[in-house]
Amino acid sequence: MIDLRSDTVTRPTPEMRRAMADAEVGDDVLGDDPTVAALERRTAEVLGKEAAVYMPSGTMTNQVAIRVWTEPGDEIILEADAHSYFFESGGPAALSGVMCRLIAGQRGLFTADQVRAALRPANEHFPRTRLVCVENTHNRGGGTVWPVRQIADVAAVARQAGLKMHLDGARLWNAAVASGTSEAEYAGHFDSVSVCFSKGLGAPVGSALAGSAEFVARARRFRKMFGGGMRQAGIVAAGALYALEHHRERLAEDHANARRLAEGLAAMPGIQLDPATVETNIVVFAVTAMPASRLVERLQERGVLALPLDAASVRAVTHLGVSSDDVDAAIEAFAACLARP
Ligand SMILES: Cc1ncc(COP(=O)(O)O)c(C=O)c1O
C-alpha cells in the first residue's frame, strides 16, 4: 500500500527503534525520566523558549495551551478551518469553556486587519478576548506556509490588544524547511508553541508545548488534569528525540514529492489543482469527475490510500514512508481510476 492519508502513518525506522529500545527511563510524572527531560530541553532550545513539556498528542498540547491562557466565558480567535477548532472534538468548549471567534482565512492564513476587525470593545456585555491561534503549516489549507512578516503583523495587533499568541506548529518543521525561516524565528512571535513529533518527523508518539517557564509550569498542571501524565515515557520520547535530531532536513524530500504528485494530478481531467499552491507535504485538490469518496475507493483497490476531505475534495500527504517511485506509482493509479467510466 502507498499510504497518502496522512504523515501520521509513518512507522519508526530501525535506528529510531534502537534509540527507543536503549532509552534510559524513569517516572516522568514524578519528574525523573531523563529521556523526556532531554527531549523537553532540546525542543525548548530549538524553539528558543525557556521550557517545554512533552504530551501524548498535538490535540492535548493545543487544548492545554488554550486552557492555560483562558477562563470559562473568554473568547479565542482562530481561523475557521483551524485544527484546534475543526478537528479537536469541541475541546475549546468542553475543556476550557471558551467561545471561538472564527476568521475566514485564505488557505488558512489571515491578516492583521482581520484580527483587528474581530476585536471587541472592553465592555461587560462582551466575552473577554484572550488569545489568537495561528496554524503553521495549515493542515486544511493544504500545508500552507505563513510568511513570518504576516505573523509579525498579526502579533503586533494581538499585543496591542493585550492578547496572547498561540502557535499550532504540528508541522512547524515543514514550514521552516519550506520558508527558510527557522523554527525559533517563527516561535519568537508566540507566547506558546505546540509542535508534533508524530507527523512529518516520523516518531510514533507525542508533541511538546513550549513557552516561558511560568507558562510551562501551568501547562504541566493541566496536562496532569487532562490525563496526559505518562510514566516511563522515555521509551516514546527517545523516538521523538531521534526524529527531532535526524528527520528535519529530509522534509525537503517530502515537499519535492508532494510537488511532483501535484504536477501529475493537475494534468489529469477530472481534477482541479494548481500545483503552485503546494508548498509543503500536503496536496489538497478538487475532484470534478466523480464523488471524492468513489475516487478514494477506487484508489484503494489499486493499492493507494488517500483521504476524502469532503464530498468533492481529497487530501494526499507525503512523508518518510513515500518514495519518489511511490509517487510515480500513485500518479499512474490516479490516472487509471479517473479513466474508468
Ligand atoms: C495542524 C494540526 N494540529 C494538531 C493536530 C493534532 O495532533 P494529534 O493527532 O497528535 O492529536 C494535527 C493532527 O493531524 C494537526 O494537523
The ligand as an ORCA input file, in Angstrom:
! r2SCAN-3c Opt
* xyz 0 1
  C      -2.347     21.191     12.451
  C      -2.591     20.099     13.439
  N      -2.647     20.398     14.732
  C      -2.868     19.458     15.662
  C      -3.018     18.138     15.317
  C      -3.333     17.133     16.390
  O      -2.360     16.193     16.583
  P      -2.685     14.777     17.236
  O      -3.205     13.922     16.142
  O      -1.341     14.338     17.762
  O      -3.674     14.990     18.329
  C      -2.950     17.769     13.971
  C      -3.134     16.354     13.584
  O      -3.127     15.983     12.432
  C      -2.747     18.779     13.004
  O      -2.704     18.508     11.699
*
